[in-house]
Amino acid sequence: MRRRSLTLAALAASTLVLASCATEDSGDSDASAGGSGSSCAPDDLDTLESGTLTVATDQPAYEPWFTDDSPENGEGFEAAVAYAVAEELGYAEDDVTWTRVPFNAAIQPGARPFDFDINQFSITEERKQAVDFSSPYYTATQAVITTAGSAAEGAESLADLEGLKIGAQVATTSLQVLSDTIAPDADPVVFNSNDDAKLALQNGQVDAIVVDLPTAFYITSAELDDGVIVGQVENSGEGGDQFGLLLEKDSPLTDCVTQAVDTLREDGTLADLEQEWLSDVADAPVLS
């Protein structure tokens, strides 16, 4: 399996930006799962299917997280992270199987048709009541996007967005940021998916929408006609919005998956992958 070794010259600026903003109370994973101190070798892991690591994400899966809606190709930040975690756990690329699970279904209590899910899940105390998380593999901020000529274009502060119609996807940190920080005195427009939010923005039904910053870069450059990043949201929480791998509550895999993520962070692999796939995220202005 490929393990990319890239220069980190631009990483410092990106890290400072990404660490500046967040929303809900997030942090390290809930390490309540069993398996502490046990072997993390594939033969000893209680996976959904013996000898196979089943990884889930949503469909469609967007860039820069995945490329061509095909996680199997290992292209895109989250696809690359998933395969790096698998390799750290001792699984060959051919031993990884992908399945598709909607975002909202994945964060609900109950049994899971996967070993872990990677889909920009923010680690929050509320969600940890229903699911387990690994330690964070990425720290993101939220961004406001619009189209050229809209009432939101040219806004330089959150005050400039007052009175506008702004939306976000249901059950996401983006919606929490919109409700708590961007427009606390207004009713947000809530969508079932980013696709729905993007279509409403394109059709002029809303003035702007809120998404995480890397997704904002992709939507405005590749999916929206005349898409514009208004800016990223400052002071939306300490430490940044942290993404973790999602596992079934009290999964026997949580400790081992967390150890794998920690190793990839410490040896620089996550930084390398972030630099490769998300290097543009340092370029958005800040809305304060």
Backbone hydrogen bonds, N-H to C=O, Kabsch-Sander energy under -0.5 kcal/mol:
donor,donor_aa,acceptor,acceptor_aa,energy
6,L,4,R,-0.5
11,L,8,L,-1.2
12,A,8,L,-0.6
14,S,10,A,-1.4
15,T,11,L,-2.9
16,L,12,A,-2.2
17,V,13,A,-1.9
18,L,14,S,-2.6
19,A,15,T,-1.9
20,S,17,V,-1.4
21,C,18,L,-0.6
31,A,29,S,-0.8
34,G,250,D,-0.5
38,S,35,G,-2.2
44,D,41,A,-2.0
45,L,41,A,-0.8
45,L,42,P,-0.8
47,T,45,L,-1.8
49,E,52,T,-0.6
52,T,49,E,-2.1
53,L,95,D,-2.6
54,T,52,T,-0.6
55,V,53,L,-0.6
55,V,97,T,-3.2
56,A,116,F,-2.1
57,T,99,T,-1.5
62,Y,60,P,-0.5
65,W,62,Y,-0.8
66,F,62,Y,-2.0
67,T,75,E,-1.2
69,D,61,A,-0.6
70,S,67,T,-1.4
73,N,70,S,-1.8
74,G,71,P,-1.8
77,F,64,P,-2.8
78,E,65,W,-0.6
79,A,65,W,-1.7
80,A,76,G,-2.5
81,V,77,F,-2.4
82,A,78,E,-2.6
83,Y,79,A,-2.0
84,A,80,A,-2.0
85,V,81,V,-2.7
86,A,82,A,-2.4
87,E,83,Y,-2.5
88,E,84,A,-2.3
89,L,85,V,-1.9
90,G,86,A,-0.5
90,G,87,E,-1.1
91,Y,86,A,-3.0
95,D,92,A,-1.7
96,V,93,E,-1.5
97,T,53,L,-2.5
97,T,95,D,-0.5
99,T,55,V,-2.2
101,V,57,T,-2.1
106,A,102,P,-2.0
107,I,103,F,-1.2
108,Q,105,A,-1.0
115,D,54,T,-3.1
116,F,54,T,-1.4
117,D,246,L,-2.4
118,I,56,A,-2.6
119,N,117,D,-0.5
122,S,120,Q,-0.7
123,I,242,Q,-2.6
124,T,122,S,-0.7
125,E,25,D,-1.1
128,K,124,T,-1.8
129,Q,126,E,-1.3
130,A,127,R,-1.9
131,V,127,R,-2.0
132,D,247,L,-2.5
134,S,245,L,-2.0
137,Y,243,F,-2.5
138,Y,243,F,-1.0
140,A,138,Y,-0.5
140,A,241,D,-3.6
143,A,211,V,-3.4
144,V,231,G,-2.9
145,I,209,I,-2.8
146,T,228,V,-2.9
148,A,226,D,-2.5
150,S,147,T,-2.0
153,E,150,S,-0.6
155,A,152,A,-2.0
160,D,157,S,-0.5
161,L,158,L,-1.5
162,E,159,A,-1.3
164,L,161,L,-1.9
166,I,164,L,-0.7
167,G,208,A,-1.9
168,A,189,V,-2.0
170,V,191,F,-3.2
172,T,169,Q,-0.9
176,Q,172,T,-1.5
177,V,173,T,-2.9
178,L,174,S,-2.2
179,S,175,L,-2.5
180,D,176,Q,-2.7
181,T,177,V,-2.6
182,I,177,V,-2.2
183,A,178,L,-2.7
186,A,183,A,-1.5
189,V,166,I,-2.2
190,V,188,P,-0.6
191,F,168,A,-2.3
197,A,193,S,-2.0
198,K,194,N,-3.0
199,L,195,D,-2.3
200,A,196,D,-2.2
201,L,197,A,-2.1
202,Q,198,K,-2.6
203,N,199,L,-2.1
204,G,201,L,-1.3
205,Q,200,A,-2.7
206,V,200,A,-0.9
207,D,165,K,-3.0
208,A,165,K,-1.3
209,I,145,I,-2.1
210,V,167,G,-2.0
211,V,143,A,-2.1
213,L,141,T,-2.5
216,A,212,D,-2.2
217,F,213,L,-2.1
218,Y,214,P,-1.8
219,I,215,T,-2.9
220,T,216,A,-2.3
221,S,217,F,-1.4
222,A,218,Y,-2.8
223,E,218,Y,-0.6
223,E,219,I,-1.6
224,L,219,I,-2.2
226,D,224,L,-0.5
227,G,220,T,-0.6
227,G,224,L,-1.1
228,V,146,T,-3.0
230,V,144,V,-2.1
230,V,228,V,-0.8
231,G,144,V,-1.4
232,Q,285,P,-3.2
233,V,142,Q,-2.6
234,E,232,Q,-0.5
234,E,287,L,-2.3
235,N,20,S,-0.7
240,G,237,G,-0.7
241,D,21,C,-1.1
241,D,140,A,-2.4
242,Q,240,G,-0.7
243,F,138,Y,-3.0
244,G,121,F,-2.2
245,L,135,S,-0.5
246,L,117,D,-2.7
247,L,132,D,-2.5
249,K,130,A,-0.7
251,S,248,E,-1.7
254,T,251,S,-1.1
255,D,34,G,-0.6
257,V,253,L,-2.8
258,T,254,T,-2.5
259,Q,255,D,-2.4
260,A,256,C,-2.1
261,V,257,V,-2.3
262,D,258,T,-2.8
263,T,259,Q,-2.2
264,L,260,A,-2.2
265,R,261,V,-2.0
266,E,262,D,-2.6
267,D,263,T,-2.5
268,G,265,R,-0.9
269,T,264,L,-0.9
270,L,264,L,-1.8
272,D,268,G,-2.4
273,L,269,T,-2.6
274,E,270,L,-2.6
275,Q,271,A,-2.5
276,E,272,D,-2.2
277,W,273,L,-2.6
278,L,274,E,-2.6
279,S,275,Q,-0.5
281,V,278,L,-1.8
282,A,279,S,-0.7
283,D,280,D,-1.7
284,A,281,V,-0.6
287,L,232,Q,-3.6
288,S,156,E,-0.6
288,S,286,V,-0.6
